[in-house]
Amino acid sequence: MVVPDNKLFKDGKIEWHSDEFPYDEASILSISKEKDAYIVEFKLSDKRNMFSTHSIRICNSGSRYYSYNASFMNMYNKLLEYDYDKDEKNVVSVFATDDKKKIKKL
């Protein structure tokens, strides 16, 4: 089942519910822009069970967000090719605060 755009774009954020579980039971990937940074957050499902994880599944076949999954696949492939050692000005750090993981460009 493909969900309408208003379930993917909320209050200026992308809110991707994992394709692995039903919409209301899935963990969530949230992406928002703040000045010159992107905020990436992972929210564990409130309906926790033995299969609950912070991982977010983005399916290429059968995604509820068809055809937006293609953009995420393109981004994933570009990240695989990116040479982080060569680009000294784009340093990324991950740190935890209040049960949240944040990525900060230094």
C-alpha positions in Angstrom: 0.0 0.0 0.0 1.4 3.4 -1.0 0.9 6.1 1.5 0.0 9.7 0.6 2.7 12.4 0.6 1.3 14.0 3.8 2.3 10.8 5.6 5.9 11.2 4.4 6.3 15.0 4.7 5.3 16.4 8.1 6.0 19.9 9.4 9.0 20.4 7.2 10.5 16.9 7.9 10.7 13.6 6.1 9.3 11.0 8.3 9.9 7.5 6.9 8.2 4.6 8.8 10.2 1.4 8.2 8.9 -0.7 5.4 9.5 -3.8 7.6 6.4 -3.4 9.8 2.9 -1.9 9.5 2.9 1.9 9.4 1.7 2.5 13.0 4.1 -0.2 14.4 7.3 0.7 12.6 10.4 2.5 13.8 10.8 6.0 12.2 13.7 7.8 10.3 13.2 11.5 10.5 15.3 14.0 8.4 15.0 17.8 8.8 17.1 20.7 7.8 18.4 23.2 10.4 20.4 26.2 9.0 23.4 24.5 7.3 22.9 21.0 8.8 20.7 18.0 8.4 19.2 16.5 11.5 18.8 12.7 11.3 16.8 11.0 14.1 15.8 7.4 14.6 12.8 6.6 16.8 12.2 3.1 18.0 8.7 1.9 17.6 6.4 2.3 20.7 5.1 -1.2 19.9 8.2 -3.0 20.9 8.6 -6.8 20.5 11.6 -9.1 20.2 12.1 -7.9 16.6 12.2 -4.2 17.4 15.3 -2.3 16.3 16.3 1.2 15.4 17.0 0.1 11.8 14.8 1.5 9.1 14.1 -0.7 6.1 13.7 1.1 2.8 12.5 -1.5 0.3 13.2 -1.3 -3.4 10.3 -3.6 -4.1 7.0 -3.0 -2.4 7.9 0.2 -0.5 4.9 2.1 0.9 6.7 5.2 -0.3 7.0 4.3 -3.9 8.7 6.0 -5.8 10.6 8.0 -3.1 12.6 4.9 -2.3 14.6 5.4 -5.5 16.0 8.7 -4.1 17.2 6.9 -0.9 18.8 4.1 -3.0 20.6 6.7 -5.1 21.9 8.5 -1.9 23.0 5.1 -0.4 25.0 4.3 -3.6 26.6 7.7 -3.6 27.6 7.3 0.1 29.2 3.9 -0.7 31.4 5.6 -3.3 32.3 8.7 -1.2 35.9 8.9 -0.1 35.7 10.3 3.4 39.5 10.2 3.9 40.1 12.4 0.9 37.6 15.1 1.9 39.0 16.7 5.0 36.5 19.5 5.2 33.4 17.3 5.6 33.9 15.6 8.9 30.9 14.0 10.5 30.5 13.1 14.2 27.8 11.2 16.0 27.0 11.8 19.6 24.2 10.9 22.0 22.1 13.3 24.1 18.8 12.5 25.8 18.4 9.1 24.2 18.9 10.7 20.7 21.8 10.2 18.4 22.8 13.4 16.5 25.2 13.9 13.6 27.1 17.1 13.5 29.2 18.5 10.6 32.4 19.9 12.0 
